[in-house]
Amino acid sequence: MTDDNQTTRAIRGSTAVLLFTAAGMVGKYLLLTFATKAFPQSIVGQYSQAVSLVTVVGITGILGIQVAQDRFIPIYLTNNEHGKVRSFIKWTFVFVFTVTVLLSITVYLLSDSLGSLFSGESFGATLGTFSTAIVSLAMLEITVCAYRGFDRPVYQAIFRRFGIPVLTLIIGGVLYLFGFDEAALFIAYPTAVAFLCVVVFLLFYKSIYIELPEANSFDISQVVKYSWPYTFSKLATVFLAFSDILFIGYFMADSDVAVYQIAIALSALVLLPARSFGPVYKPMCSRMVENGSNNIDQIYNIIIRISIAFSGIIVLGYMILGDGILSLMARPSYRVGHEALIILGGGNLIVLLFGPTGLTLQATDHSGEFLKASIVRLVTNAGLNVLLIPIFGLVGAAFATSFSKLIGETLIYYRIRRAVGVRVYLKQLSQLGAVLFVTGVVGFFIDQTLPFFGDAHTIVGVVLIGIVYLTLAYRFVLTKEDNELVSDLLPDQITSMLDR
């Protein structure tokens, strides 16, 4: 297969991944909207804490094996060592299943004790129910990652990012209509994860595993040596993603957890444009480093400008219309999370100024630096949460998250600047910043005139501010020179995708 054909296949796969990931985010927001509209805040808070704890425990049980799958399955396939692939997959499945079963039993036995650490009186029973999802979630994760090793990344987007929230929403909605009330939410998630796990495992077994030859031995020590730095960084990343929820559950009420869950879910939208470039940028960066290319700088900054351009309007919307957005998505009582939403969204926007730092480190094989930065972020986040949440509540948690991200990104950026030579073009970003500022001022005056529209206030405001911003910022997203550079460096398929 030629390089062009490989690139074309990669872009098609990346587009499918992006579509299912975006659809999964929509499903997640619909699930949260359903939960916040149908159930009390305390129930939504318990649900969020249970999902967070189960995810942390489940991913911990995998111990970074996904990274080893990404590396060694393609290597074995390239070397026609298909027997090693079968042996490696079998070993990973048995290992993860054994570890997560033990973890699931432990969480179930300790559910009452763990529940007493949090605000909800019935959280222990909730956690006991959710403990059954630990094994299913872990097996689902490594199965879709095994698919990724066979150059089928779309399965992870379909079953993990899209399938879980959408199926949980469907099952929860049906159970709610049949009168299960609050139990609908707690039954839906474990059921959805278990069903998807069985489906994807059977598909993988019948379509791939059964076709592989008899197993041959492989070097386990080589796998462990490669994956252990990523193991700890992955665990740190997962814990960072859910630590705020767990700390708020410990220090505050379940209803506060529900409010913060909505805020952090909405703030994740700010990172979506940047993440959409991941499947394209990472392999492209690796090839540039191998070929000694000096063009990483330009592509790096193109991604920053596009990300800031699209994410900036999201943050502006949260700043000006955040109260209405929270009320529209949940209930008016969730408006207390507006300040936390602004801090989280603004923090994510600042992080985007550093560019795709993590992807660049991974593409240039600097996993040790990524691990160090992850540990610093984890320690900083945990320490600030303990100090700030009891005093400032949700705002303290949001500041802890944003500040720890800033520290981590700063460390990674200066490392790749020394190792790879990339730098951020501040002059071009300042032009985009000016556009954001002007749009913010115009948006403020638009917001002052919108009460005339009554209940449609928020929707009309988002549309008008978006029109103003896109009109002003269009020429700063990709300049003519940027388009020419992309056309020179990338195949037509990538260029057309960027243009869209």
ChimeraX attribute file (.defattr): number of C-alpha atoms within 10 A of each C-alpha:
attribute: neighborCount
match mode: 1-to-1
recipient: residues
	/A:1	5
	/A:2	7
	/A:3	8
	/A:4	13
	/A:5	10
	/A:6	10
	/A:7	18
	/A:8	16
	/A:9	14
	/A:10	19
	/A:11	18
	/A:12	15
	/A:13	18
	/A:14	20
	/A:15	18
	/A:16	17
	/A:17	23
	/A:18	21
	/A:19	17
	/A:20	22
	/A:21	22
	/A:22	18
	/A:23	19
	/A:24	22
	/A:25	21
	/A:26	15
	/A:27	22
	/A:28	21
	/A:29	20
	/A:30	17
	/A:31	21
	/A:32	22
	/A:33	18
	/A:34	17
	/A:35	24
	/A:36	22
	/A:37	14
	/A:38	17
	/A:39	13
	/A:40	14
	/A:41	23
	/A:42	19
	/A:43	25
	/A:44	27
	/A:45	27
	/A:46	28
	/A:47	22
	/A:48	22
	/A:49	29
	/A:50	24
	/A:51	21
	/A:52	20
	/A:53	20
	/A:54	23
	/A:55	21
	/A:56	21
	/A:57	23
	/A:58	26
	/A:59	26
	/A:60	22
	/A:61	25
	/A:62	25
	/A:63	21
	/A:64	22
	/A:65	24
	/A:66	23
	/A:67	21
	/A:68	24
	/A:69	25
	/A:70	17
	/A:71	14
	/A:72	18
	/A:73	23
	/A:74	18
	/A:75	15
	/A:76	17
	/A:77	15
	/A:78	10
	/A:79	8
	/A:80	11
	/A:81	18
	/A:82	20
	/A:83	17
	/A:84	22
	/A:85	28
	/A:86	23
	/A:87	17
	/A:88	23
	/A:89	18
	/A:90	13
	/A:91	14
	/A:92	20
	/A:93	17
	/A:94	11
	/A:95	15
	/A:96	22
	/A:97	19
	/A:98	13
	/A:99	17
	/A:100	25
	/A:101	19
	/A:102	15
	/A:103	20
	/A:104	22
	/A:105	16
	/A:106	12
	/A:107	23
	/A:108	20
	/A:109	13
	/A:110	14
	/A:111	20
	/A:112	18
	/A:113	13
	/A:114	15
	/A:115	21
	/A:116	14
	/A:117	15
	/A:118	22
	/A:119	20
	/A:120	20
	/A:121	14
	/A:122	14
	/A:123	25
	/A:124	23
	/A:125	14
	/A:126	22
	/A:127	25
	/A:128	21
	/A:129	17
	/A:130	24
	/A:131	28
	/A:132	21
	/A:133	24
	/A:134	30
	/A:135	29
	/A:136	23
	/A:137	26
	/A:138	26
	/A:139	29
	/A:140	24
	/A:141	21
	/A:142	25
	/A:143	26
	/A:144	25
	/A:145	22
	/A:146	29
	/A:147	20
	/A:148	19
	/A:149	22
	/A:150	15
	/A:151	16
	/A:152	16
	/A:153	20
	/A:154	22
	/A:155	22
	/A:156	24
	/A:157	20
	/A:158	21
	/A:159	23
	/A:160	22
	/A:161	20
	/A:162	23
	/A:163	24
	/A:164	25
	/A:165	25
	/A:166	22
	/A:167	21
	/A:168	24
	/A:169	26
	/A:170	15
	/A:171	18
	/A:172	27
	/A:173	20
	/A:174	14
	/A:175	18
	/A:176	17
	/A:177	11
	/A:178	10
	/A:179	10
	/A:180	14
	/A:181	15
	/A:182	17
	/A:183	14
	/A:184	21
	/A:185	25
	/A:186	22
	/A:187	18
	/A:188	22
	/A:189	22
	/A:190	21
	/A:191	20
	/A:192	23
	/A:193	27
	/A:194	19
	/A:195	15
	/A:196	21
	/A:197	25
	/A:198	14
	/A:199	13
	/A:200	22
	/A:201	17
	/A:202	14
	/A:203	12
	/A:204	16
	/A:205	13
	/A:206	11
	/A:207	11
	/A:208	14
	/A:209	16
	/A:210	11
	/A:211	11
	/A:212	16
	/A:213	14
	/A:214	12
	/A:215	16
	/A:216	13
	/A:217	11
	/A:218	17
	/A:219	9
	/A:220	10
	/A:221	9
	/A:222	11
	/A:223	17
	/A:224	15
	/A:225	10
	/A:226	16
	/A:227	20
	/A:228	19
	/A:229	18
	/A:230	22
	/A:231	22
	/A:232	19
	/A:233	22
	/A:234	22
	/A:235	22
	/A:236	22
	/A:237	18
	/A:238	18
	/A:239	22
	/A:240	21
	/A:241	16
	/A:242	19
	/A:243	23
	/A:244	28
	/A:245	26
	/A:246	19
	/A:247	19
	/A:248	28
	/A:249	23
	/A:250	21
	/A:251	18
	/A:252	18
	/A:253	17
	/A:254	27
	/A:255	22
	/A:256	22
	/A:257	30
	/A:258	29
	/A:259	27
	/A:260	27
	/A:261	22
	/A:262	23
	/A:263	28
	/A:264	23
	/A:265	17
	/A:266	23
	/A:267	24
	/A:268	13
	/A:269	17
	/A:270	25
	/A:271	19
	/A:272	17
	/A:273	19
	/A:274	20
	/A:275	16
	/A:276	19
	/A:277	19
	/A:278	18
	/A:279	18
	/A:280	18
	/A:281	20
	/A:282	18
	/A:283	17
	/A:284	17
	/A:285	22
	/A:286	19
	/A:287	14
	/A:288	16
	/A:289	15
	/A:290	9
	/A:291	9
	/A:292	10
	/A:293	11
	/A:294	12
	/A:295	14
	/A:296	21
	/A:297	16
	/A:298	17
	/A:299	18
	/A:300	21
	/A:301	23
	/A:302	22
	/A:303	25
	/A:304	22
	/A:305	24
	/A:306	18
	/A:307	25
	/A:308	28
	/A:309	24
	/A:310	20
	/A:311	23
	/A:312	25
	/A:313	21
	/A:314	21
	/A:315	28
	/A:316	25
	/A:317	22
	/A:318	25
	/A:319	20
	/A:320	23
	/A:321	20
	/A:322	22
	/A:323	20
	/A:324	22
	/A:325	22
	/A:326	25
	/A:327	14
	/A:328	17
	/A:329	18
	/A:330	24
	/A:331	16
	/A:332	13
	/A:333	13
	/A:334	23
	/A:335	20
	/A:336	17
	/A:337	23
	/A:338	24
	/A:339	18
	/A:340	23
	/A:341	30
	/A:342	24
	/A:343	26
	/A:344	28
	/A:345	30
	/A:346	22
	/A:347	22
	/A:348	24
	/A:349	21
	/A:350	17
	/A:351	22
	/A:352	24
	/A:353	20
	/A:354	19
	/A:355	24
	/A:356	24
	/A:357	25
	/A:358	20
	/A:359	20
	/A:360	24
	/A:361	23
	/A:362	18
	/A:363	19
	/A:364	19
	/A:365	12
	/A:366	16
	/A:367	18
	/A:368	15
	/A:369	18
	/A:370	25
	/A:371	21
	/A:372	17
	/A:373	22
	/A:374	27
	/A:375	17
	/A:376	16
	/A:377	25
	/A:378	24
	/A:379	14
	/A:380	18
	/A:381	26
	/A:382	19
	/A:383	13
	/A:384	18
	/A:385	26
	/A:386	18
	/A:387	14
	/A:388	17
	/A:389	22
	/A:390	16
	/A:391	11
	/A:392	13
	/A:393	17
	/A:394	28
	/A:395	22
	/A:396	22
	/A:397	29
	/A:398	29
	/A:399	21
	/A:400	26
	/A:401	27
	/A:402	21
	/A:403	21
	/A:404	24
	/A:405	23
	/A:406	18
	/A:407	17
	/A:408	22
	/A:409	25
	/A:410	15
	/A:411	18
	/A:412	23
	/A:413	21
	/A:414	16
	/A:415	19
	/A:416	19
	/A:417	14
	/A:418	10
	/A:419	12
	/A:420	16
	/A:421	12
	/A:422	23
	/A:423	18
	/A:424	19
	/A:425	16
	/A:426	12
	/A:427	9
	/A:428	12
	/A:429	18
	/A:430	11
	/A:431	13
	/A:432	21
	/A:433	17
	/A:434	13
	/A:435	20
	/A:436	21
	/A:437	15
	/A:438	14
	/A:439	22
	/A:440	21
	/A:441	13
	/A:442	15
	/A:443	23
	/A:444	17
	/A:445	11
	/A:446	17
	/A:447	19
	/A:448	11
	/A:449	11
	/A:450	16
	/A:451	13
	/A:452	9
	/A:453	12
	/A:454	9
	/A:455	12
	/A:456	13
	/A:457	17
	/A:458	23
	/A:459	15
	/A:460	16
	/A:461	24
	/A:462	21
	/A:463	11
	/A:464	14
	/A:465	22
	/A:466	19
	/A:467	13
	/A:468	17
	/A:469	23
	/A:470	17
	/A:471	12
	/A:472	16
	/A:473	20
	/A:474	12
	/A:475	11
	/A:476	17
	/A:477	19
	/A:478	19
	/A:479	12
	/A:480	10
	/A:481	9
	/A:482	15
	/A:483	14
	/A:484	12
	/A:485	16
	/A:486	19
	/A:487	15
	/A:488	11
	/A:489	14
	/A:490	14
	/A:491	14
	/A:492	14
	/A:493	16
	/A:494	19
	/A:495	17
	/A:496	11
	/A:497	11
	/A:498	14
	/A:499	9
	/A:500	6
